[in-house]
Amino acid sequence: MFSTKESAFFFALIVISSGGGSLAMAANECDINSAGPIDIPAHKSSDTPKRAYRLSDGSVVFLGMFSVDADGAPNAYNPDNVGLDDITNAGSPGNWYGLATNAPSCGPAGALVIQGANDPAPGFYVSTTSMTNPSVHDCRNQRNYVDSTSIPYVALPRSIAKLENNQGNLVALKPLSAVSTEFAVHAEAAPSDGLGEGSIALAKRLGLKSDPRRGGTSKREIVFIILTERMGFPANAEEVQTKARVAFESWGGDDRLAACGRALQSPSE
């Protein structure tokens, strides 16, 4: 159990954009009831209802948890299961949804591919992400994927957002108790019942425990807001920060972010 101080709400707002620059929205504009809610399937029968809300400008906002996603990290998974994360989080024989295989297009039913001497982490499996590097052209090359340890990214279910033409939505995150806003890119898919997941690098930026096996938070205390501009495969974390900051300010910046945080804590429905 957390103490009162420890359980103080920790909010992160994620802003995702797709398309040309929009005018900054009014600081108090965050009507979560302006359109129909997006229902998220429950992970188990005891789960409370989970919903995302699409705002009038196309933004999507929801209150979520934060699971730490190791996918794309060169040392995420290995045959001895002593990588950053437990291999069961990458699938199982015949259904390897998080690892490259020797099947056509690295499909889920093949044998797992192990990195060689010239790869980033020899002896580890090739860990994949939904977003890929267009300059690599090899699904069995670890450099084809977004590295969880260096790039701040989020994973979202398709009902919330999806990659289009290998482009991911830009993201801004901020605990309400923090001074600065952090930024990320949508680079990975999440299960249909997922409601909050991001990379190791992003967890560190948010001040969360970044261990994929035991980190993050299981409480739905993080606000995700999703807007309109995208980017392709990130060269580095700095590129993500720069592009997402521009989109965030166009969206309405910290004032609008705070308004959305208040609305999600006390929805009118």
N, C-alpha and C positions, 0 to 999 in steps of 0.2 A: 504494500500500500504506500502511496505517496503522502507526504505531509501536505498541509494546506499550501505552503510556499512552493513545494516541489510540483504540486499538481496545478499550479497557476496556468491558465490556458496558454498554450504555445501555438501560435498561429503562423502559418506560412501562406502567402498568397502567390498563386501561380498565374501569370498572365501569358496567354498564348495568342499569337497573332497570325493571320494569313491574308495577305493582300496589302495594297497600298496604304500609306499613312492616313489615319483618320484623325479628325479633330479631337482635342482633349475633351473628355466628358466632364460634366459638372461634378464638383467634389462630392456632393451628397447623392449622386445618382447611382444607386445599386439596388434596384427593385427586383428582388429574387422571385417575385410573383408575376413578372411581366409576361411570362410565357409558361407553357406547361413544363412540369418537372420531368427530369430523366430518372426513371427508377433503376436502381442498381441491384442486381440479384443478391440475396443474402448468402453469405459463406456457410452459415449453419443456421439451424432453426431458431437458436437463441438470439441471433443478431437482431438489433433494432433496425427499423427501416432506414435505408440509405438512399439519398437523393442528391442529384446535381440539378442546378438551375441555370437555364439559359437566359441571359439578359437581353434586352431589346436590341443592343448593338451586336449581338452574336457572341458575346462573352459567355463563358460557362463557369459557374462557381459551385464548389461543394466543400463540405467539412469532412476531412479525411484523416487517416492515420499516416504513418510513414514506415514502410518496410524498406530495408536496405538491399538493393539489387546489385549483385556482383557481376552480372552478365557483361561481357565485353572485356573484363579484366584478364590479362594474360595468365595470371596465376589464380584464377577463380576456382578451377576444378582439376583434379588429377586422379590417376588410378587408385592411389592410396586414400583418397577422400580426406586429405589434409590441406586442401586448398583454402582459399578465403571463405568459400561457402560449401555447404553440404551438397553432394552431387545429386541428391534426390530433388533439389530445386531446379535442376536442369533437365529433368525428365527421367525416363527409364528405358530399358532395352526395347526397341521397336517404336519408341516415341520420344526421341531426344529433341525436344523443342528448344533447348538452350545451348546445344553443342553441335559442332559441325561433324558430319559423317562422310564416309566414302561413297554414299549413295548419290545418284544424279542430283545436282543442285544442292548437295549436302543435306538431302532429305532426312526425316527423323528415323527411318527404319534401318539405316546402314550401321557399319562399325565406326566407332569413334576415332577421330583423327587426333594424333598426338603431335605436338609441336617438336620440330627438329632443332638441330644445333644453331641454325641461323635465325630462329624465331625468338620472340621476346622472352618466352619462358619454356625452355626445352623440358620435355617430359610431362608437361601439362596438356590437357585437352584444349582444343580450339573453342573458346567461348564466344557465342554469337550475340548480336543485337539486331533489332529490326532495321535500324538504319545502317547502311553499309557505305564503304568508301568507294566512290566511282572510279578512283584512280588505281585501284588494286585489281579488280576483275578476277578474284579468286576466292571462292567461299571457304576454302580450306586454309587460308592465310589469316593469322590472328590480326594482322594490321588492317584487315577489311572491316573491323568492328570498332564501335565507340568504347573506349577504355573507361570503365567505371571508376578506376582509381584516379584518373586525371581530368575527366570531363564531367561537369555537373549536368546530369540529365534526369528526366522523369520518365516513368513508365505509366501509361494510361490505357484503360480499356477502350475498345473501339466505339462504344456508346458515347464516350466523352470526346475522344479525338483519335485520329489515325494519321499515319504517315501517308503522304501523297507525293508520288514521283520522287521518293527518297528525300522528301523535305519534311522537317519536323517543326512544330510550333515553338516559338520562343516563350520563355518562362521567366517570371519574376517572383521571388519568394522573400517573405519577411516575417519573422516572429514579431508579434505586436509589441513585445517588450524590448525589442532590439532597436538600435539606432539606424543601422544600415540595411538596405535591401540587397538580397542576393539574386542571382540570375541563373537560368538553366535552359536546356533545350529538350523537347520531347523526342527521344531517340529509341524508345523501347515500348513494346506492347505489354499490357498487363492482363491478367485473367478478367473475365467478364464481371466478376464480383469484386475486382480490385478497386480500392478507393484510397490511394496514396502510396506511392512507391518511387524511389529515386536511387541514384548512384551513390557509391561510397564517397566520391568527391563532394557531392551535394550534401550528404549527411554531415560531413565535416564543416562545411560552410554554415550550416544551420545550427551547429553546436550540439548535434546529436551524437550518441555513440555510433560509430561508423562500422562496427563489426557486422558483416552480413548474417552471421549465425545468431547474434544476440543483441544487435543494435536497433536503432530506430525507436518507434513508440507504437504500441498497440492501441492507444487511445485515439479516438477521432477528435483531435484537437488542432488540426492543421487546416487552414482554409486555402483551397486551390481556386484561383480565378484564371479563366482561359479566354484569351482574346484573338487577335487576327494576323499576325505576321510570322513567316516561316524562314528557316535557313536550312542549308544542306549540311553535309558532313563537316563537323567543326574541326578546324586546324588545331585549335587549342582552347583552353578555358577562357582566355582573354577575348577571343573572337565572340564567344557566346555572351560574355558579360557586356561587351560593347553593343552588339546588335539588340540584345534583349532590353538593355537600358533605354535605348531610343524608342522601342515599341512601348515600353512601360510608361514613359513620360507622355507619349502621344495618347495613350489610353486614359490617363488621368492622374498617374503618379500616386504618391503616398496618401494624399487626401482621399482619393476615391478608394484606394486599398483599405483604408481605415473604415470607410462607410460600409464596404462589403463585409468586413469582419463583424461589425455591429449587427448587420442584417442577418447574417448566418447564425449568430448567437440567439436571436429571437425572431425566427420566421413568423410571418403573420398568419400563415395557414394553420 
